[in-house]
Amino acid sequence: MSKGKWFILGTVVLLAVVAMFALAACGDEAEEPAAEETALTGSAAERAAEILGREPTGLAKQIVDRGTVIVANDANYAPQSSIDEATGELVGFDVDVALKMGEILGLEVQFENPAWETIPAGLNQGRFDVSIGSMTITEERDKTIDFTEPYYFTSGQVFVKEGGPQIAGVEDLAGKTVGVGAATTYYDFLKSESEAEVKTYTTDADAFPDLRNGNLDFVMTAGPTGQQAILEGQAFEFSGTPLYYEDLAFSVAEGETDWVALLDYAITTMHEDGSLTEMSKLWYNGLDLTVRE
């Protein structure tokens, strides 16, 4: 074959290879917009209509029309939520979850920090739109407020001063003074399942100073809450294994089905895109509490 024919053949092959890579690149570029289309866009009202398949009603309509959601949480419940002493800002797992919810639904987030025991009444009175504060789903609470699907799961755990007694079960708390947050599932559990002397505090974290000072024998709270106190250098330790596990959810005023549906959409999105797992690992020392034990 002549040099001229070799040159022509080589040129054709080269052009074919270039065309093949160009087509492959175009194919990759064509696939990217499809992934982006899964995210909602537009105003809060437009996103709500897309999620529900119609215009929202009730509290959901009020919230999306004003574009702001009022979120109740506890500012003294690290690592779920607390005030950063250096910046004065509210930070924590529940704070990040609330902000991500707002991002998904196109809403600005405004935080309120009421006393824990006042939250159910405050929801039904319209003082805030949703509680994103690690509230456990219980039958008693479900009589007056509504819950979303769970967004994470945690343990009911007993803590003691370093070197203190290790319990084998709830029966070992008989006659002991145990501190808990008021109106919590820990209070309900101890009152129904133990013979402990139960002392209540405004929030779980408020019980730790009395444990440290010897005024309490134990504190019962969420496993991550006690763990956070230990990580901060407080001289406590786990006493025994968890007494139970519980599902935690957002809570809203009773009967607001559209609002629950929108919040469930946000929770499902966070589970599926991995953002809940990332936030859990960030705030809970590498643990993924978004999957049930």
C-alpha positions, 0 to 999 in steps of 0.5 A: 500500500502506498504512503498516501493510502496509509496516510488517508487510512490513518486519518480516518481511524483518528477521526473515528476515535475522536468522534467516539470520545466526543459521543461518550462525552456528550452522553455523560453531559446529557445524563447530569441534568437528569440527576439535578432534576430530582431536587425541588426548585421554586418558591416554598408554595411551588415546592409544596404543590409539587410534593402534595400534587395540589395546593397545601391547606391548613398550617402548611399553607400558612407556612409556605405563604409566609416562607418562614417556619418557626422551629422549637428546640432545646438550647441546652441539649448538646450535641442535639442543640446548644449555644456555641460559647465562642459565637453565641450561635445555636448549633447541633444535630437538630439545628442542622436537621432543621436548617436542611429541612428548610433548604429542601422545602424552600423555607427560612428557619426561625428557632424558638427555645421554649421549656421542653414540657410546654412544647406540645401545648405550644404547637397546638396554640400556634406558638411554633410550627414544628418541634425538631428537638429529638422528641420520642414518639409515644402513645401518650403524646400522640393523643395531643400532637402528631408525629412525622416518620422517625429521623433517627434512633437513640437509647435510654441510658443510665449514667453515673460518676466515674467509678460508680456502680454498674447496673445490670438492669432497671431493678438495680435503681430501686431506692436510688435517686435518678435525675431526668428531664421533666416530661421526658420518656425517661421520667415516664419509664422510671415511674412505671418500670422502676422503684427509683426516686425520680428527680426532675429538671428543666432539661436532662443536662441540668441534672449533671451538676447534681450527679457530679456533686453527689446529690444524685446516684444516677442520671438517665438520658439519651446515650449521645447526650451523656456521651457528649458530657463525657467527651467534654471532660465531665467525670461520668461514665455509662452504667450498664447497657441501654434500658431501651431504644426509641424512635425520634421524630418531628412533632406538629399540631394535631390534625395538620396532615399536609404539614406532616406530609411535607416534613416526611418528604424532607426527612425521606430526602435526607435519609436517601441523599445521605445528609442525615447520616453525615450530620449524625456522624458529625455530631455523634462522634462518628456514629450513624444513629439514623438507622435502627439498632 
